[in-house]
């Protein structure tokens, strides 16, 4: 139909153009469906591209440069003191985003995916009303909800443009390098952005309500990062709650309750990183048969279908791990299911990465999860102090661990803490998904000297024959 008509028909309507949405749209178009993609932004990419994954990793790259330059002085190479230009960093971030956004828009055009800027709200199980768009209404045969999520504010506070109490979006705007910064939340967002600001010169204090940072990750993987942050941040307070936040002229007054009692402190800015909630409350889902749980996440089956036969949902809107690559895989699965293929989302190992320095990455079964669920496992650990490549990089604090079935040696999970963990974890994902044995991983020729050798040696430890570490051989009966 022609732009501007009151009602437009489409075979597949995708609401939300983040990684889950554009993956669904592009895959469906490749399968021959007529696709319309609606988002409040003019081009695909979503929060991940414009206000999340890509901006944060852009800044983390520079933070790593600053930290590496400082460490190099004790190893024979001295640089001058870094000069941080927030404006220059913002311009580079904008260039990166522009390149990627332009590329996604071009891919949409080549696939004949129609892009419409506006906000979609369900009128029924077969139509949506568009707000702030040239088209008033879209009638669809199928729809995929990929509306994403929003940062959670603390009770009694809000995220205002230019305010001193920031969400991750505000922190990534990088308006200034504050003298002091309080980070509330010890998850990956708080740790990553806290490290960025600390590297750029802020005195960063982190508070975590739970007993430790990255509470869902195995302790041994987190330990090297915790030690690193202890020297980089001004303070880390675990088992600490925020009682009150009050924005004042030029500062934020914060009242904290922790192990030592209640204290009040002033910070130049505060970053609230306590989680995200699904952006499903303005979609008009009550006018469909779509069901949500108590937290607002949409209920779906393994084909990403909701209780409404016309509507599917993917990504942050359905809960689970709120990760771009999971959303993308779900988007492709949903598109294939709509196209009539026997597609199901059944990933055994969804990798997660914390892009701090050192990085932390894991996939599959964790050691702590195995303990909670009573699953028998054998865990092997290869410390990076025995890795030649890690030592040359000045990163001997790292660790590679395998979680395997004690009887068969089948690899059930992997964890890595250290430089380039983001890439190393892929070998673990492949091993878990393929049902590989520790014997298989040990037999692979890993190039020397590389960090990937630590994965092979962790597997060799299962049999007690690692070259660079003396390990115990398994019982003869195994």
NORBEL-V500040 format. One record per helix or strand. SS is the DSSP state (a for helix, b for strand). FROM is the first residue (numbers start at 1). LEN is the number of residues. If there is no record, write none. Layout:
SS;FROM;LEN / SS;FROM;LEN
This chain:
b;7;9 / a;19;12 / b;35;5 / a;46;6 / a;53;23 / a;86;25 / b;114;4 / b;119;4 / b;127;5 / b;137;9 / b;149;3 / b;165;2 / a;168;6 / b;180;5 / a;188;12 / b;203;6 / a;219;14 / b;235;4 / b;241;8 / b;251;8 / b;261;7 / b;269;4 / b;276;3 / a;285;3 / b;292;1 / b;298;1 / b;305;1 / b;311;3 / a;315;4 / a;324;15 / b;352;3 / b;359;6 / a;367;7 / b;378;6 / a;384;3 / a;388;5 / b;399;6 / b;410;9 / a;421;14 / b;437;1 / a;438;6 / a;453;11
